[in-house]
């Protein structure tokens, strides 16, 4: 039919609805088949070019909109406040002080006009004896990073001196003291392609108030004249050493921070930066992915993190905001890996206990068992058809659990025969604790709702099983799960850093999409 239509019908003129309204003389549907083909082709190319130019801004706007829509939200935000920056500054200044004390100064030589004539001078073997940075300050620079300022620094050094004027000259040793030294350096914070933090020195200035040399009357006179040369040398060398410190010590320290960490053989956690650190006048925010992923088959999570926000206080060193996204990605990964499947037999029940997993106990709840499978051991297999979902509100954390419980009778040949399938739902309260370097969790028993999903032995009321399932959840399942949760997962801490005096508070944020955010804040970092 299509071939016959093509053979019998004239070719339809091409349709370009996006050309409507364009001034394209000579190009119209009616005149498409008329005139010189080359002219038609040229006119078409011109019209298409104009159309592309007119659509380019719209296409660019669409691409930008899509990119922004796909921008990754953080699962964890670390807020470093003034006290936290001050603590980091103390550690950094201590290391910088050692670096500057090892600074090598080049020899100085030249000639200088003096009241007694031109004198050739030479300072050699300059050796720093001490370099002290007694006063320092760190200040966030909005949209850049931080500014580090040092004031009232001083240095002492020794060296050899030599002078010569004509046939006369002398040499010896001297002590030099630099006082009133100030340093100002900007540190630009960023991230690399792998999501690791980066830092670069965005600018450095050094100012010296005074340089004094104890080396006899003639060199005191020379120093007064060439003091600017000594200042320039020290200022240049100090800034060079500061930049070297940032690139060879501070940046490698940050680059050594792991962007992923293994939790166990199943899952890992991704701490890569999803955006550049954001500095304001009061703090620096670092946005981390905060995603638990499968180590065997890594794939994007099927949901996005909610927005994170912080309370207004800034008294603690570090505020760590952890959204429910972190815990729910963990739930998703472990459920997909089959780790939320539990097989329960009578071995896990106390021998002297009231409940036992056999038909002799269960026939009180399911009368059919006494006649069909008398005195048989049983097995329960709990599976989760969907990942448990954590929600957080000011009152605490709550885990919504949906599970199926398949009951089996164990036959004499050790084979299993299915008995019934229960559907279980529960809202379990959860808690989070933070140790020095790990975040851990625990679950508490909650109310269970049971329903009979399928039965191979006929219908029966499930109300009688309620007490047994509550016992099973509180005494068997929860200790098993909490044993795994108490191991926790590592926090994204730099080397040799531990947390203490941690205070945890849940917060609820009402968003347009109804997501809930969880903020662990008031974490004081002390090392």
N, C-alpha and C positions, 0 to 999 in steps of 0.2 A: 504493500500500500504506500509506503514511504517513497519507494523508487518510482512508482507511477506518478505520484504527486510531483516529484521533482522533475520528471520528464515533461509533464504536461503544463506545469505552472511556471510563469516567468519568475525570475529571482526577485525576492522581496527586497526593497531598499533597506540598508542597515539602519538600525534605530540607535540614536545617541541622545537619550533624554537629558544627559547632563549638558548638551549643547544648547538647550532651550534658553533663549534670551541673549546668547552670544552673537556678536556682529560678525557673521561669516558670509560675506557676499559671495554669491554663486554657488553656495552649498545649501541644497534643500532636498527634501524627499522627491519632489516632482522632477527636479533637474538632475537627479543622481545618474540616470542612464544616458543623459544627453551630453554632447561635447566631447572634447579630447580626453582620453583616459589619463594621460600624464598630467593634464591640468586638474582633473578630478583628484588624482592622487596627491598632488601638491597641496591643493586646497584642504584635503582631509588631514594631511600631516599638520598643516598650520592650525587647523581647528582643534586637533587633538592636543597640540602643544599648548594652545591657549587654555584648554580645559584642564590640563595637568597643572599649569601654573596657578589657575584659580583654585584648584582643589588642594594644592600643596599645603597652605596654612591650615586648612581643616584637618588634613591627614596628620600634620605635625601635632596639632592640638589633641587629636584622638590618641596618638602614640604616647604623648605625655600623660594624658588622663589614665591610660591603661597602666603605664609604669607606676604612677602614683598609687593606683588602686592595688597594685601587686606589691607595693613596698612592704617589707617585712616588719611587723610589729615585734617588740621584744617580749619575751616571756619573763625576763628578769631585768630589773633596773637597779643598779648600785648608785646611790647618791653619796658622794664624799663631800662632807661639809667642811667649814673652816677648821674645826678641831681636828678632823681627819687629815686635812691637807697639812696642818701644822705638824702633826705627828710624822707624816711622810717626809716633810721638810727636814725635821731633825735628823732622820736617818740619812737623807740625801746630803745634807750639809756636812755631816761627819765624814762621809765618803769623799766628798769634794775637797774637804780640807786636807785629807791625806794625799789626794791627787795633786793639789797645788803645792804641797810641801815637797813633792818630788819633781817640781818643775825645773827644767834646765834653762838657764839664761845664757845667751851668747856673749862673747867678749865685746867690749866697747873700745874703740880707739879713734883718734882724730887729733886735730890741732885746734887750738882756741886762742884768741887774742885776749891777753890779760894786761893789767897795768905794768907788768914787768916784761911785756913782749909776748910774741907767739910761743905757746907751749904745746908740745906734743904730749898727749896723754894716752894711757892704756889701762883699762880695767880687765882683768882676766881671772879665770877660774872662779867665777861667781858661784857661790854655794849657799843655797837656802838652808838656814838653820831652823826656821819655824815659819809657819803661816797659820794665822788664827782668824776664824770667822765668828766673832762673838755674838753678833746680832744679825738676824735674818728674818725675812717675812715672805709669805707666799699669798698671792692674791689672784682669784679667778679673773680671767679676761674674757668677757662675753664674746662668743663666737670664735674664739681663738684657742684658749687653753688656760695657762696660768702664767703669772709673772713672779719671778723669784728675785728678791732684792736683798743685798747684803750691805751692811753699813758698819763703820768703825773697825774694819778689818786692819790687820797690821802684819808685817813680815820683817824678818831679820835675816841678813845674809852676810857672808864674809867673802873676801876675794883678795887678789893681789893688785897692787897699783904700781905704775911706773910712769915717770915723766922725764922729759928731756927738753932742754932749751940750748941749742948750740952745742957747746962742749960740756955743758953741765947737765946733770940728771940725777935721779934717785929712784929707788923702788922700795916696796914694803908691803904690808898687809893692811887691810881696812875692815871696819865693821859698818854695814849700811842698814838703815832702818827706814821702812816705808810705813807711814801712819795715815790714818784717815782714809783708808781705801774703801771704796764702795763699788759694788758690782750689781748690775741689773741685766737679767736675761729673760727673754720670753720663751716659753715652752709651748710649741704648737702640738696639740693632741690630735691623733687621727687613727686610722686603721688601714691595714694592708689588704690585699686581695683574699687572704685566707681568714680574715676576720680578727687578726691579732692587733692589739693596740700598738700605736707608734708614737714616738715623740721626737721632735726636732727642735733645735735652737733657732728661733725665728729672729733673734737679734740679741746683741750683747754690747754693753757699754761699761767702761771702767773709769773711775775717777780717783785720783790720788791727791790728797791734801798736801803732803810734805814728804820729802826725801832728805835724809840727813846722813852724812858720812863722817865718821871719826877717823881722819887720816892725816893730821897735821895741818898747818895753816894754809899751805898752798892748795891742797886738794879741797879744803873747805871753800876757798875762793873759786876754784874751778867748778865745784858742784853748784854754787850759786848761779853760775853762768849757764851751765849745761843741764840744769835740773829738768828742763823740759824734755831733754833727750832721755834721761833716766825714766821719767814718767811715761813717755811714749813707749819705751821698751817694755816696762812692766805692764802697762795697760794692754798692749798688743799681746803679750805672752799670756796674761791672765785670761783674756777672752778666748785665745786659742786653746788654752787648757780646758776652759769651761765647755767649749764646743766639743772638744775631744772627749770630755767626761760624759756628755750627753750621748754622743754617738757610740762610744766604746763600752760604757758601763750601764747607763740608764736605759738606752734603747735595747741592748741585749737582755737586760733584766725583764723588761716588758715582753720582749719577743719570746722569752722562755715560758711565758704563761701558756698553759695548754688550752687550746680551743675546744678540745674534746677530752673526755675522761671516761674510762670504763667503769661501769657500775658492777657488772658481773659478766658471765659468759653470754648473756642474752642481750643486754642493753648497755648503751652508753649515753652520756649527756653532752650536748653541744653548747658551749659557752662562747661561741664566736660573737664578735661585735656585729650588730646589724646596722649600725650607723656610727658616724663620728661622735666622739664624746661631746657633750654640750655643756659649755661653761656659762654660768650666770654670775651675778655679783656675789652670790652667797654660797654656791656649791658647784660641783661638777657631776653631771649625770652620765653614766656609762650604760648603754643599752645592750643587753646580751640576748642571744637567741633563746636560751633556756628551754631547749627541746630534748626530750628523751627519745632516742632512736634505736631501731633494731640494728645490732651489729652484723647480722647475717644478711638482711635485705633492707637497706636503708631506703626509705621513701618519705615524701612529704606527709605531714600530719593532715588528716581530713578536716581539720578545723583550724581557725586562726586564734591567736592570743587576744584577750580583751585589752582595752587601753589601761595603762597604769598611771596612777597619780599618788602623790604623797601628802601626808599631813603637813601643816605649815611649820612645825617646830624644826629647829636646826641644832639642838644642843648636843646631840650625840655625834660621834665621829663618822659613823657609816649608817645609812638607812638602806636596807635591802628589800626591795619590793619583789615578791614572787607571786605570779598570777596562778590561777587554777590551771592554766595551760600546761604548766610544767608537770603537775600531777596527772592530768588527764592524758597527756602524751605517754606517760609511763604506763598508765592503765591500758591504753590502746595497744602499746607494743607488747606488753606481757600477755594480754588477752589473745592477740594475733599469734603469738608464739606458742600458745597452748599451755602457758604456765598457770593459768587460772582454772585448771582441771584438777580435781582432788578425788582420789579414790580412798574410800574409808571402809575399813573392815573391823571386825570385833577386836583385833589386836590393840587398837588404840584406846579402847575403853578400859577403865580400871577393873581389875578382876573382881574386887570386892564391891563394885558399884552396883547401883540399882538398875541401870540401863545396860543392855547388851545387844549387840547387833545380830540378832537371830530371829527366827520365826516364832520362837517361844515367847519373846518379848513383844514382837510386832503383831501377833494375832489379837492382842488386846485392842489394837487400833484397826487392824484389817482382819476380820474374822475368817475370811476365806483361806488364810495362810495355814490355819491349824489343820484343816482337812487335806489341802492340796500339797503342802510342803511342810509336814510336821518336823520339828526339831532340826531345822537346817540353818546353817550359818548364812548370813546375808552380806551383801556388798552394796555400798552406795557410791555412785559416781556423780560428783557435782561438776557441772559445766556452766560457763557463762556465754550465752549466745551473743551478748554485746558487752563492750567494755564498761565497767563501773564508771560512773561519772561523779566527779567531786564538785560541789558548789560551796561557796563561802559567803557567809553573812556576818554581821557584827556579833551575833550570838555564838558563832563557832563554825566548824567545818562539818559537812554532811556528805556522806558517800551513798549514792543511789545504786543499789545492787539488784540485778536481775539474774536469776540462775535457774537451771533445771537440775533436778535431782532424780536420777534413774536408780531404781532399786532392783537388785538381782537376788535370786536364791542360788546358793552354791550347792550343786548336785554332788553325789558321792564320787563321780569321776572328775571332780574339780571344775567342770564346765559351769557356765552361768546361764540361767534362764531369766528373762526379763519378767518383772512383776508389775511395776507401775512407774509412771513418770510424774513427778510433782513439779509444779511451777512455783518459784519462790521469789518474792520481792521484799526488800528491806531497805530502810534508811538507817545507815550506820554512822554514828558520830565518830569523827576523826580528830586527831591532835597531831601537832607538829612540834618537834623539839630541835634545837640546834646545839651541837657540841662545838668543840673548838674548831673543827674543820669540816663537819658533815651535817647535813640536814636529814633528820630521821622522822618517822611517823609511827602512829599506833592507831588501832581501831578499837572501839568499844561496842558492846552488843547493843542491838536495837531491836525493835519489834519486827516480827516476821509475818508475812501474809502468804498463806498456802492455798493452792488450788490444784485439783487433779487434772492433769493435762492429758493423760492416757493411762489405761489400765488393761493389763493382759489377764486379770483374774476377776474382772467385773467391778462395778462401781462400789464405792464406800465413802463415808464421810471423812474429810481430812481434819476436822476439828480436833479429833483425839490425838493426832500426830503433832499438834502445836507444841506441847510441852517437851516432847522428845526432840524436836528440831531446835527449840530454844536451847536445850542442853547441849545438843551437838554443836551449835554455832558458838556458844559461850565457852565451852570447855575443850572442844577439839579443833574447830576451824580457826577461831580467832587467835589462839596461841600459836598455831602453825603460821598464819599470815603475819602476825606481829613479830615472829622470829625473823622473818625476812625484812620487814619494814624497819626494824630497829638497826639494821646495818646501814640504811640510808644511802645517800649518794654524796660525793664530794662537792664542796662549795668552791666557787672560782676564786681561790685565794692565791696571792703571790707567794713565792718561796719564803719560808720562815715566818709566815704570818698565821696567827691564830686569833680566834674570837673569844671574848669573855664578856660577862655582864650582859648577856643577850636578853632582850625583852621582845616578846612576840605579841602582836595584836592583829586580829582579823578586821578587815574593813570591807565594806560593800560599796561599790560604785554603780549607780544607776545609769546605764547607757541606753542609747536608742534601740540597740539590738538586744537589750536585756541581759548581756553578759555580766558576770560577776568577776571582780578582781580581788586578789588576796595580797595583802601587803604585810610582809614581815618587816617591821621597822624597829627603830631604836636598837640597832645592833651596834654595840660599841666595840671597836677593834683595838685590841691591846696585844702587844707582842712582848 
